[in-house]
Amino acid sequence: MRKSWWKILTVVLLIYTFTAGLLVKIPNLPLLGQTSRNLFFHVGMWAAMMTLFTVSVVNAIRYLRTFDLKYDIYARQYVTSGIVFGILGYSTGTIWMSYTWADPNNPLFKSFSAVAREPKLIGTAIALLIYFAYLVLRDSINDMDKRARISSVYNIFAYALLFPTIWIVPRLLPSLHPGQEANPALNFKDVSPEMRWVELPAFIAWSLLGVWITTLKIRLNILKERKLSQ
């Protein structure tokens, strides 16, 4: 029970996120309307992705300091889970966009080509492709030690590129995304107090779920490695 408290917390927070996310009173903003509830899921996926990528790069650094292969296994599995949550965040954002940005009644809407050139979408796609390249790089190297060293160094550079591709460069370019001058998910002026009571627990819930899934994958991977070594 002592080791499982955070898993119980994850389940409780996820139930709360889904229940309160559908029932909480939200501002009836023009064009957004009830789609604002997607904030608890779309941005929550990004929070989980950043958490998982952060844990991954920490383990990559730990490997370079100790050359213990278990940290390389941790780093790889956290990257894989981070990519999954990144894709989910991208997908939920695209669905949200189709009901807001791509609505011809939206005064911000100009054309579908303008939406396709949205810098935040392009930056996120580039960031995910960089991490996909990390997996391809690993699979192209057979030597375990060499693979671990090269992929750990690449992991550090990939993490460093997350910030310009997702957070910095898109804010310097014209964008349809809400909160262009600031992050609408973290700006207390852009989210009602009622939504804030759901938003922060949702961020924690999705992040913990990502960690939980990754720990299961790590245990499975270690069992496979032991079986192959016997």
C-alpha positions in Angstrom: 0.0 0.0 0.0 2.8 2.4 0.8 4.3 1.9 -2.7 1.0 2.1 -4.4 -0.4 5.3 -2.9 0.5 7.4 -6.0 -1.3 4.9 -8.3 -4.4 5.2 -6.2 -4.0 9.0 -6.4 -3.7 8.7 -10.2 -7.0 6.8 -10.4 -8.8 9.3 -8.1 -7.5 12.3 -10.0 -8.4 10.8 -13.4 -12.0 10.1 -12.2 -12.1 13.6 -10.8 -10.8 15.0 -14.1 -13.4 13.3 -16.3 -16.3 13.9 -13.9 -15.5 17.5 -13.0 -14.3 18.2 -16.5 -17.7 17.5 -17.9 -19.7 19.1 -15.1 -17.7 22.2 -14.0 -19.2 25.6 -15.0 -17.0 27.2 -17.6 -17.2 30.7 -19.2 -19.4 30.8 -22.3 -16.8 32.5 -24.4 -17.5 33.4 -28.1 -16.5 30.7 -30.6 -15.1 28.4 -27.8 -18.2 27.7 -25.9 -18.2 24.2 -24.4 -15.1 23.2 -26.3 -13.1 24.9 -23.5 -13.5 21.7 -21.6 -10.9 20.2 -23.9 -8.4 22.2 -21.9 -8.4 19.5 -19.2 -7.4 16.9 -21.8 -5.5 18.6 -24.5 -3.1 20.7 -22.3 -3.0 17.8 -19.8 -1.5 15.6 -22.5 1.2 18.2 -23.1 1.9 18.4 -19.4 2.4 14.6 -19.3 4.6 14.7 -22.4 6.9 17.3 -20.9 7.0 15.4 -17.7 8.0 12.1 -19.4 10.6 13.8 -21.7 12.1 15.5 -18.6 12.4 12.2 -16.7 13.8 10.6 -19.8 16.6 13.2 -20.2 17.4 13.0 -16.5 17.9 9.2 -16.9 20.0 9.8 -20.0 22.3 12.1 -18.0 22.4 9.5 -15.2 23.5 6.9 -17.7 26.4 9.1 -19.0 27.5 9.6 -15.5 27.4 6.0 -14.4 27.2 3.9 -17.6 24.6 1.7 -15.9 22.4 0.3 -18.8 19.3 0.4 -16.6 19.2 4.2 -17.0 19.3 3.8 -20.7 16.3 1.5 -20.6 14.5 4.0 -18.4 15.3 6.8 -20.8 14.0 5.0 -23.9 10.8 3.9 -22.3 10.0 7.4 -21.0 10.6 8.8 -24.5 8.2 6.2 -26.0 5.5 7.1 -23.5 6.2 10.8 -24.1 5.7 10.4 -27.8 2.4 8.7 -27.2 1.1 11.5 -25.0 2.5 14.0 -27.5 0.5 12.5 -30.3 -2.6 12.5 -28.1 -2.0 16.2 -27.3 -1.6 16.9 -31.0 -4.7 15.0 -31.9 -6.9 16.6 -29.2 -5.6 20.0 -30.3 -6.4 19.3 -33.9 -9.9 18.3 -33.1 -10.3 21.4 -31.0 -9.0 23.5 -33.8 -11.5 22.0 -36.3 -14.3 23.5 -34.1 -12.7 26.9 -33.5 -9.9 28.0 -35.8 -11.2 26.3 -38.9 -14.8 27.6 -38.4 -15.5 30.1 -41.2 -17.6 32.1 -38.7 -14.5 32.7 -36.6 -13.1 36.2 -37.3 -9.6 34.8 -36.9 -10.2 32.3 -39.6 -8.8 33.2 -43.0 -8.3 29.9 -44.9 -7.4 26.3 -44.3 -4.0 27.0 -45.7 -3.5 29.6 -42.9 -4.4 27.0 -40.3 -2.0 24.5 -42.0 0.8 27.0 -41.6 0.0 27.5 -37.9 3.5 27.7 -36.2 2.5 25.9 -33.0 1.3 22.9 -35.0 4.4 22.8 -37.2 6.7 23.3 -34.1 5.0 20.4 -32.3 5.2 18.2 -35.3 9.0 18.9 -35.6 9.5 18.2 -31.9 7.8 14.8 -32.2 9.7 13.9 -35.3 13.0 14.7 -33.5 12.0 12.1 -30.8 10.9 9.6 -33.5 14.4 10.0 -34.9 15.7 9.1 -31.5 14.0 5.7 -31.7 15.2 5.1 -35.2 18.7 6.0 -34.2 18.6 3.5 -31.3 17.3 0.7 -33.5 20.1 1.3 -36.1 22.9 0.5 -33.6 23.5 -3.1 -32.5 26.2 -2.6 -29.9 24.4 -2.0 -26.5 27.0 0.3 -25.0 27.5 2.4 -28.1 23.7 2.6 -28.6 23.2 3.8 -25.0 25.9 6.4 -25.2 24.9 7.9 -28.6 21.2 7.9 -27.8 21.8 9.5 -24.4 23.6 12.4 -26.0 20.9 12.7 -28.7 18.3 12.7 -26.0 19.8 15.7 -24.4 19.9 17.6 -27.6 16.3 16.5 -28.4 15.1 17.8 -25.1 16.9 21.1 -25.6 15.1 21.5 -28.9 11.7 21.1 -27.3 11.8 24.6 -26.0 12.5 26.5 -29.2 10.2 24.3 -31.3 7.2 24.3 -28.9 7.5 27.3 -26.6 9.8 30.0 -28.1 9.7 30.2 -31.9 5.9 29.7 -32.3 5.4 32.8 -30.0 7.5 34.9 -32.2 5.4 34.2 -35.3 1.8 35.2 -36.2 -0.5 32.6 -34.7 -4.2 31.8 -34.4 -3.6 30.0 -31.2 -5.3 31.6 -28.1 -2.9 33.3 -25.7 -0.3 34.1 -28.3 1.3 36.6 -25.9 1.2 34.2 -23.0 0.3 30.6 -22.2 -3.5 30.5 -21.9 -3.4 27.3 -19.9 -1.1 28.8 -17.3 -2.4 32.4 -17.3 -4.8 32.9 -14.4 -6.5 35.7 -16.3 -7.5 33.4 -19.1 -9.0 30.6 -17.1 -11.9 30.9 -14.6 -11.3 29.9 -10.9 -13.7 27.0 -11.3 -11.7 25.6 -14.3 -8.4 26.1 -12.4 -9.7 23.6 -9.7 -9.9 21.0 -12.5 -7.0 22.0 -14.6 -4.2 21.5 -12.1 -5.4 18.1 -10.9 -5.8 17.1 -14.5 -2.1 18.0 -15.3 -1.0 15.9 -12.3 -3.3 13.0 -13.2 -2.1 12.7 -16.8 1.5 13.0 -15.8 1.2 10.3 -13.1 -0.6 8.1 -15.6 2.3 8.4 -18.0 4.8 7.5 -15.3 2.6 4.5 -14.3 2.4 3.2 -17.9 6.2 3.7 -18.3 7.1 1.8 -15.1 5.1 -1.1 -16.4 6.9 -1.0 -19.7 10.2 -0.8 -17.9 9.5 -3.9 -15.8 8.4 -5.8 -18.9 11.5 -4.7 -20.8 13.8 -5.8 -17.9 12.1 -9.2 -17.8 12.6 -9.7 -21.5 16.3 -8.7 -21.2 16.8 -11.3 -18.3 15.0 -14.0 -20.4 17.3 -13.3 -23.4 20.4 -13.4 -21.2 19.6 -16.8 -19.7 
